[in-house]
Every structure is written in structure tokens, then in C-alpha cells.
Amino acid sequence: MNYIKVIGFDCGGVLNDYTKHTKGMAQRLGIPVGDFEKIVAKHVHDFHLGLPEMEFWRKVCSEARVDTPTEPIWLKIFEPTVIINEELFEVVRRLRNYDYKTAMIS
């Protein structure tokens, strides 16, 4: 008898790698990567909970003392830079083929 009901996988840093994305964002804004990461860490939770993207950038850029982008940039930089862990996604597909429920958690 199988007692495992659901298998969860973390998104950031597990199912995908944000390293290039973070560097791309920092570079686009002209902020050193380390500074960008520290500033974004203060505001990203609100962004994930629904803070509009441009308000997020206003907060980040204000704190970094750089110009705020005039248009949304998250997806423009995210899509070409995110690295998907294809091997792990294949594991997820196989688990689903064996009727395991899977979840992506973050």
C-alpha cells in the first residue's frame, strides 16, 4: 500500500535556476548583483502576493537609487534567462505517470 499522497517540488533553485535571471535584472537596472539581491529580497514577497510589477520596480529602484523602468521588464528578462531543470521535470512526469500527485511549491 502506497502512503505517499503528493510529492512537492520547490520552484526557485530546484525546478529552475534564477541565476541568469537575477544577473539580467541587475544588469538591466545597472545595480551590482549582490545589491540587487538584497534589495529585491525585501520586496519580492509582496510582488508574489500581488504587488503590481511597476510598483515593485519603483520600490526596488528607489532603494537602489536608479531610474525605474518605464515598462514591465520581469517577463522580458525572465523568459530568455531562466534555466529549467529538465531532468527533474522528467522525474515529475514519470511520477505523474505512476499516479502520484505532484505539486510545485515556492
Residue pairs with C-beta under 8 A, 6 or more apart in sequence:
4 100
5 101
6 100
6 101
6 102
6 103
7 95
7 100
7 101
7 102
7 103
8 102
8 103
8 104
8 105
9 15
9 88
9 92
9 102
9 103
9 104
9 105
10 104
10 105
10 106
11 104
11 105
11 106
12 18
12 106
14 85
14 88
15 84
15 85
15 88
15 89
15 92
15 104
16 82
16 83
16 84
16 85
17 82
17 83
17 85
18 82
19 83
20 81
20 82
20 83
21 77
21 78
21 81
21 82
22 33
22 36
22 37
22 40
23 33
23 81
24 77
24 80
24 81
25 36
25 40
25 73
25 74
25 77
26 32
26 33
26 35
26 36
26 37
28 69
28 73
28 77
29 36
29 60
29 61
29 64
29 66
29 69
30 66
31 39
31 64
31 66
35 64
36 60
36 64
39 60
39 63
39 64
40 60
42 63
43 51
43 56
43 59
43 60
44 56
46 56
47 53
47 56
48 106
53 72
53 74
54 68
54 69
54 72
57 68
57 69
57 73
58 68
61 67
61 68
61 69
62 68
92 102
95 102
96 102
